[in-house]
Amino acid sequence: MPAVGSRTDATPLPVIIGLALAFTVTVVDPLVLSLNMPQVTRALSVPPQVVGLLGGAATLVMAASVLAAGRIGDAVGLKRLLMLGLALVTVVDLLSVLSPAYGFLLGMRFLVGLGMTALLGVPLALLKVSVAPERRPVAIGVLMAVYVVLCGVIPPIAGWAVAAAGWRVVFLIAPMLCLVSLWLVARYVPEPPVQRGRRLDAVGVTLIGVTLLALVVGLAAAQNGVTRPGTWVPLVTGAVLAVLFVLHARRAPDPALDLELFRSAPFTVALAATLTLNFLIAGLGIVLGQFGTAVLSLSPEAIGLLYLPGTVLIAGAVILAGRLVGTYTPRPVMVTGLLVMAAGGLLMAATAGPTMAVWLLVPAVWLCNLGAVVTSAAVSETVLSQAPPGRSGTVASVQMAFAVTGAAMGPTVFLLLLGLFFRRRWLADAESRGLSATRAERAVDAVRSGMAQSPGSSVYDPNLLRQASGLDLGLDFADGLRLTMLAVSILPLVVAVAAFLLMPRRKEPRAA
């Protein structure tokens, strides 16, 4: 085992696996809960207005506190912070298994988000200080490959386990991953030197967290009307707080987010890419839950199986991507990954329908996941290469802050667009059938409410089609989905163009 604080030329595989397991928990835990949300909400009688908060509580906490985690990791020890996070997630999820009511579970979701905050940027920061620069892209590729395989295998296994043993099994998955990761990290991962004397920018961290929370609340409320105070007040508040943070960061001697980093075009493009890929992946999960359950009548385990095909190919592709980043530059890898993600969204936009074969969803999901992990490999190398000595945790946390922000915004924006386009389609359907808008709105009120407030749950009553006086809501929903996927697929195309124009074309010599 290498000496503490040293950088090895050949990082042991257990180091990469231990860090990969920790990072995977931050994705698998919310994903498995989202895919099995209908069982959880029915068992605990969760009110519709609480379901969205229950599903996104952990993500919101991670987004609000990830910058603080990076700073604390640099100050008290990255390895120590990671182990504390793994232990906290284990304990909280085991307590969640015993949840007697939804209020208790909601509290546990906020607490588990605090634990998972340490599992976001810290694994990448530890990888940076454990691997020689020339070997880092390949190590990142291997880490992402482990993550991909687990994210492909765990959702269907979780679906089967829930069907066999009940919803409480959902909260046993993360503890199993955490315990293995905890053992590997404790045994094999070296602790880098601690940077003493750095203060936590509590004001900056608070401003960022409240800004994100206000924006998410405002976007979620926009589904019920843009002109309502519940919509524009949070959005305006978020915008004002964002300006206040920028002013604070310019004056603070050691801000939570160093704005000087954004003078680097590659760094800025990489953050835009990580925001985009997490936005699309998180939104896609909501789309699959809504469309699969509402229109195609798929079970949670069947929806989970959509993540499985092609997993090995994606894992191989991300390792290859790491090698290509190390040999050339992140630019071609990032552009390719973003274009592949756009292709997945466009494929769903072209094929989604109420009678579509389920196998058509597989290549769309596969392309989105493939593009996401390939892009991530290029993003991580670009961001980590910008980290000054002793600031790995802070810089890696900036990347994760943008990633979690995208993940928090994705479901909300997707549902907003889906609700908007769905409304346009069923209103047009009603007009063609001679129905008044008022009558049609009564018929689909339960559907619209379900889309806005209950992501991942069943949104169609078995008798709804008959109650809707002949409206073809399945087709209307599918049309809304196609328009939504078409709209969001523009984003990775725009970022791909920016990466092509602004990322370095040639490999820069590494500093000694």
Helices and strands as residue ranges (DSSP letters): H 13-35, H 37-44, H 48-76, H 78-97, H 102-117, H 121-130, G 133-135, H 136-165, G 167-172, H 173-188, H 202-221, G 222-224, H 229-251, G 259-263, H 265-294, H 300-305, H 311-327, H 330-351, G 358-360, H 361-384, H 392-432, H 437-453, H 464-467, H 473-488, H 490-502
